Amino acid sequence: MKPVVPFILTFSALACANAFADVDYSIDLTSPEHHLAKVQVTFPETTADSLVVNLPVWRTGKYQVLPLADAVRSFTATDANGQVLPWSRTASGEWTVALTEPASVTVNYQLYANKLGQRVNHIDASHAFLDASGTFVYSPEFRNEAVNVSLKVPSSWKSYSGMDSGSKAHSFTAANYDILVDSPIETGVSKHREFSADGRQYELVVWGEGNYDIDQMVTDLTKLSGQAEVIWDDYPFERYVYMVHATSGARGATEHLNSTIIQRPRFSYRERADYLGFIKTASHEFIHTWNVKAYRPDGLVPYNYQDEEITELLWIAEGSTSYFQSQLLLRAGVMTAKEFFEDLAKRVAQSQKTPGREIQSIASASANQWASSGGDYAVNHSTNIYSEGYLTSLALDFSLIEATDLKGSYRDVHRKLYNEHRLPAGFTIADVKAILADVSGKSYESWWQQYVNSPVSLDFDAMLAQAGLELTYGKDAKVEVFTGVTLKSGSLVLSHVLRNGPAWNAGIVLADEIVAINGLKVTAEGFASRINDFKPGDSIKVTLFSNDKLKDVELKLGEKQSGKLAIKAVKKPSRAQKAFFKAWLGVDWPFDKDGQFKSVK
């Protein structure tokens, strides 16, 4: 790779050129048992007649308005002489401090930090995780000024962040609030490792006990971190911190400017499937360091922490990141080809079971992300920017590989986005189309209309055949009975009714509760077995409660394929198909002459 290109995220190109004193943050974590902390922020002198102070209403990586300011109590404001300044609450995440003369302002407040699963903040007797969006207020007037952060912590704690360390223990510095808000702090009792890859320094910090093997994690993270050159020419960081929470219940991850926070149940690391879940998540967040943190859609530039930011390109930010995550692991030898294609087959199968892909385009889903809520309606009428964004990225990659006679790919698009549209600018739809035309030598206007602006069902058979692959349910697959409903766990209440499925067409709806089939009582445990007593095409009488009223419904049963969808090699793949495969994934053909995956030593 080329040497690192310096990258500093700033509020805007219009930032005031005047020099101010730093914004100083301090947080007292010495009594953490009840999730409480004391926060103090000192802002430089202002000549305005008021100082607006904000706490974000959302955090980066989660496109949803959150009640973060509800955690703030005992808010006070004073001047440099300790004189109390009047203030008023002017918005859900805003306080306005009144001033009668130029003054610096010190704000103090109590913070309740118990949003572990939201990855906003969490304080207890063993640690504190601090994402500035839910922890530290800022003033728009001083958003672009340098910040200092100091922590007061129990003596046994150690503190880590992607920010530069300050002059004292448990302190950090950043060029501005945007870097602070995108550089979370993990402090407490944890395990820590340092390693390097491709000339960059990395750290792994794990809080919590569990069945993880930290040495194996370091080995695989080292391999993963060295794969960035597959897509990009350089790094937007010199040092990167992988933060991991091994805990109970919380799971998920969030990307940041120079780090990531990954949360998984503490005993979900030993089994291979569980470990793959962890390392794929790590790969996803690592890729985000470029795709989102170094370049992102113009609708998200600059971050407006007090309002929603709408863009039709979130599928590139999230779905394309999901698309690349397993590819880097495959190239690194962390994931086998068999595991890679099991993951891909699972994604294809899930798409085929989601009727919403026929209703909503990926562009519409991106723009609607701030209002999305999941559930039955989403399955039937919505497209997911992660899963369907992955498959749209797959289709785009195959199109580019074909159009360039194997010389170009979707990786080239992201390399150009990074090289040509790096922050503080954002990229537009027109920018992406221009790059596609540049890489392929042809217009992608009609492709974009068909696959991005319109609901689409991809022809996976035709696509995969280009790479010498095919979808299969296996030679023992057979037709099974299909109702189109999903039950709540341990219940006969319906949690999903698939649009245009047998139950849907019979008038059965969400939250109906099944009581009997053909006049005989049925249980939640025995429902699937009872349904399998019939054949596709049979009509049965379903007795159920709907709106607390008992009624009978005639249900004509449909059909579906049994077994798990898989991807395998076609018989006698051609040289052209194998070459396409190599251009796509960058690894050699992984199948033997019988079409089986070669054994992995």
Beta strands, then each sheet from edge to edge (+ up, - down):
strand 1: 23-28
strand 2: 36-46
strand 3: 50-54
strand 4: 72-78
strand 5: 87-91
strand 6: 94-98
strand 7: 103-112
strand 8: 114-115
strand 9: 121-123
strand 10: 127-130
strand 11: 147-152
strand 12: 158-161
strand 13: 164-165
strand 14: 171-174
strand 15: 185-188
strand 16: 191-197
strand 17: 200-207
strand 18: 239-247
strand 19: 252-255
strand 20: 259-265
strand 21: 469-472
strand 22: 479-482
strand 23: 485-487
strand 24: 494-497
strand 25: 513-517
strand 26: 520-521
strand 27: 539-546
strand 28: 549-556
strand 29: 558-561
strand 30: 566-569
sheet 1: 4+ 7- 2+ 1- 11- 14+ 13-
sheet 2: 3+ 6- 5+
sheet 3: 8+ 9- 10+ 15- 12+
sheet 4: 16+ 17- 18- 20- 19+
sheet 5: 21+ 30-
sheet 6: 22+ 29-
sheet 7: 23+ 24-
sheet 8: 26+ 25- 27+ 28-
end
